[in-house]
Amino acid sequence: MKLLIATHNPGKLREYADLLAGLPLKMVSPDDLGIDLDVTESGATYLENARLKAAAYSRATGLLTLADDSGLEVDILDGAPGIHSARYALGDDDDRISALLRALDAAGAAQQERSARFRCVIVLTDPAGEMWSTTGECAGFIISSPRGSEGFGYDPVFLFPDLGRTMAELRPEEKNRISHRARAALALRPILEHLSGKASAG
């Protein structure tokens, strides 16, 4: 059974390849199919944005499609950047991290006041329009300067206090046990197993 992972982000694609390994699926990306849809993420929640992406790509390809929306929520910034995490500043990941650290400095946030969480919502949809969703989150703190070279996005400034390491200092196999995306994908696996079983039986 084919599963379209509706993202052009190579980091996400690598993570899903690991997180969904062992399932009887052939995972493909929009780039594999030569598709680049302009899906406006106009939703007010992660769930709404993930639904928009999943539905658009499933309609365009006729494939079972997985899309997610995720973000970083910083408590002292009232949950920002939240659903705007990927668009928090113009430029690349480094620019967005810099904007986040400037906002925290402007708020006068001491280290113990920089509690945050990553949140991920995955939506799976089939061509008939049926949808399933799962969520995952992980908690930590935002440190004052980036550390680590793994991962992507805000990973270099997201610290796990119990580990004393940032998300970007974790090996991929470590991240894929405890990240927000890992937890949402783990909850999705039984759904994918059921659907792939139905497909093979049919």
N, C-alpha and C positions, 0 to 999 in steps of 0.2 A: 504494500500500500504506500502510495506517495503522500508525503506531508510537506507542504510548502511552509517554510519559515519566513514570515513576511518582514524581513529586515535587510538593509544593505550594510549593516554594521558588522564588519568581520569578527569583532570581538564577541558579539552576541551569537553569531553563527557557530563559532568554535565552541562556545559554552553549551549551546543546545546540542551539538554533535556529541559532546561528552555526557550531558545530563540525560539524554534520551537513548544513549547507547544500549544495545541489547534488545531493543524493541524491533519487531519485524516491519521496519519502516525504511523507505528510501527518502531521505530528506533532501529537498532541493530549495534553492534560494531564488529570489526574483532575478538576480544576475544570471543564474543558470538558464533561466527561461527567456532572458532578454526583455524583461518587463520592468518598467519603472513608473509606477503610478504616483500621481501627485495627490496624496490623501491629506486633506486638511484636518489636523488634529484639533477640532473645534469643541471637543467634549469638555465638560467641567470636572471630570473625574478620570482616573486611570482606566477604569472599566469602560467608560464611554469611548475614550480614545482607542483602546485596544479593540473594541467592537468595530469601530469605523474601519480600522486597518484590516482586520481579519475579514470582514464582509466584503470590502472592496477587492481584495486580492483573491478571495475565493470565487467571487462572481467573475472576475477577469480570467481565471485559469480553470475553473471547474474542479479545483482540488480541495481536499481537506487542508485547512490553513490555520496556522498558529501565528498569533501576533501578541505582542505584549506592550504594555506601557509601564514605565517604572520611573522612580524619581527619588531624590534625596529630600528629606524633610528635617529641617533644623528647628528645634523648639523655640529658641530665643528669637528666631526670625518668623515666628508664627507659621511654621510649616513650609516656608519657602526654602529652596526654589520649587519644590513639589512638582506638579504636572508640567511646569515650565523648565525643568532641570536641563533638558537638552537645548533649550533656547534662552538660557539665563543670561548669556552675553554673546555678542558676535565673535566669531573666530572659532578656535578649536578648544579641546579639553582644558589646555593650560589657561586659556583666557577665561573660561567659566570658573575654574578653580580660583583664579586671581580675583574675579568679581565676588565670589563667595567669601573669600578671606577678607576682602575690603569691607563687605557688609557686616561681617562679624566684628571687625575692628571698630567700625563706626557705631555698632551697638554696644561697644565697651564690654564685650563678652569675655570673661575669664575662661580658662580651660574647662573648669567644672561646670560652666554654664553653656557648653557647646554640645550638649546631648543631641543626638540625631538618629535617624533611622533611614535605611533604604527600604522602599516598598515596591513590589512588583505585582502586577495583575496580568495573568495570561488569559487570552480568549482563544478558544478553538471553535472553528465553524466549518460546517460542511456545505457543499453546493446547494443543498435543499434549504439552507438557512437555519438549521439547528445549531445552537451555540452552547458551549460549556465554558465555565470560567473557574480559575483557581487563583489564590493569592499567597504571597509570602513576604516576610519582612525580617530584617535583622537590625539590631540596635548597636550603637557605638557613640563615638565622640569625634568632632572635627578638630584636627590638630592645626597648628599655626603655619606649618610648611610641609610641602609634599615629601613623601618617602615611598620608595619602591618603584619598580619598573614593570610590574605585571599589571594585567587588567586594563581598564579604560575608564573614561569619565572621571568621577570624583573619587575613585578608588585610592589614589595616593594620599588623600587627607582624611580618610575614614578609618578611624582607629578602633580595633577591638580591644577594650581594656584588659580583658582576661588573658589575651594572647600577647599584648604589648606590641602588636604589629598592625600595620594598616592593611586594607584589602589588597593594595598593590604589592605588599610584601609577602603575600601568601602564594604558595605554589598553586597552579590551576586546580589540581585535585583537592587541595585544602579549601579553596574558595568554593568549589562545586559541592562541598558538603554543608556549608553554613550560610551561603549568600541568600539574599532575598529571592533571586531568580531560581536558585537551586531548590528552595523550599516550595516555590510555586510549581516548578517542574515535577518535583516528587509527588505532589498532590495530583498532577495531571497524568502521571504514568498509568494508573489503573484505568482511566478513561480511554487512553490510547490503546492499551492492551485489549480492552473490550471491543473497541471499534475495529482494530486489526483482526481480532478473532472472528468478528462478524464478516469482515471482507473476505477472509480466507475460506470461511464456511460457505459463502455465497458463490 
